[in-house]
Amino acid sequence: MAIADKYGIPVVEDAAEGMGSRFNSQVLGTFGKYGVLSFNGNKMITTSGGGALICRNAEEANQIMWLATQARDAYPYYQHTAIGFNYRMSNVCAGIGRGQMTVLDAHIAHHKHVQKLYEEQMKDIPGVKINRQPENPRFDSNYWLCTMTIDPSVKVKGQENAYKEVIKTAVGGAAGVIHQVDSPVTDCQPNENVEAMRVFMLGKKVECRPVWKPMHKQPVYAGCDVYTNGVEEDIFKIGMCLPAGPYVSDEDVKYIVDCIKEAIVK
Ligand SMILES: *Cc1c(COP(=O)(O)O)cnc(C)c1O
């Protein structure tokens, strides 16, 4: 923000998954000029889809809602001096969201609890590490996402078969939509042991997913400028997301950790 303020860059803060996290006691989504929260089905609370924009004052909120309601001028008929889209949340979804506010604290507490269980139960698996926030009171993560890393030296069952076949079904989170590809591999992908772990866990009815592929490695952004030291590519190769939602029980975590241990070749 110091750099953005210096150069007058308006920052829209993507705090989509950050609801309930704090940095220096300040709530995420309140650092930028605007903050964005996601209420997609997999987030801290959900309205089935959609999200919220955090504004700094009533004037900006009014301007945003004007744009989000097709930018209509105050006439009895439709008159437009600007282009706006129909981007507002429906009242039905908003009603769900108001109900969800009553479980927000419980969901945040649950995610922190699940993270703690993972940390305790995974501390002795060689080469496998659960990611945790720095030991510094400035950080207070909601642990929306519990993730682990798998060292390249770890051998996982079925590793020799990783990436041999093109995926023909819908991938996680894609609402059943299949966009068929020709090759099972790309030039930037999780290591074979990570992919083998995903497949092994799926066989145990546990959905684990890779972490996010770096933006600059997305074909759609090929040719865009990129400033990086490569750390995000390294993390993408060794990272994996673990189940952590409100329905994940203590017994589930134990089962998941047991499966991870079972997947590793001794
Ligand atoms: C989930 C998420 C999004 C996407 O939010 P949707 O409401 O699913 O569009 C964007 N950015 C981050 C950091 C997210 O976690």
PDBQT file of the ligand as one rigid body, heavy atoms in Angstrom, charges set to zero:
ROOT
HETATM    1  C1  LIG A 301     -12.069 -17.910  -4.321  1.00  0.00    +0.000 C 
HETATM    2  C2  LIG A 301     -11.157 -16.852  -4.756  1.00  0.00    +0.000 A 
HETATM    3  C3  LIG A 301     -11.464 -16.101  -5.886  1.00  0.00    +0.000 A 
HETATM    4  C4  LIG A 301     -12.683 -16.369  -6.726  1.00  0.00    +0.000 C 
HETATM    5  O1  LIG A 301     -13.870 -16.037  -6.047  1.00  0.00    +0.000 OA
HETATM    6  P1  LIG A 301     -15.257 -16.463  -6.714  1.00  0.00    +0.000 P 
HETATM    7  O2  LIG A 301     -16.309 -15.876  -5.830  1.00  0.00    +0.000 OA
HETATM    8  O3  LIG A 301     -15.285 -17.962  -6.738  1.00  0.00    +0.000 OA
HETATM    9  O4  LIG A 301     -15.257 -15.886  -8.085  1.00  0.00    +0.000 OA
HETATM   10  C5  LIG A 301     -10.587 -15.110  -6.260  1.00  0.00    +0.000 A 
HETATM   11  N1  LIG A 301      -9.462 -14.858  -5.550  1.00  0.00    +0.000 NA
HETATM   12  C6  LIG A 301      -9.146 -15.562  -4.450  1.00  0.00    +0.000 A 
HETATM   13  C7  LIG A 301      -7.892 -15.227  -3.690  1.00  0.00    +0.000 C 
HETATM   14  C8  LIG A 301      -9.972 -16.598  -4.016  1.00  0.00    +0.000 A 
HETATM   15  O5  LIG A 301      -9.643 -17.294  -2.928  1.00  0.00    +0.000 OA
ENDROOT
TORSDOF 0
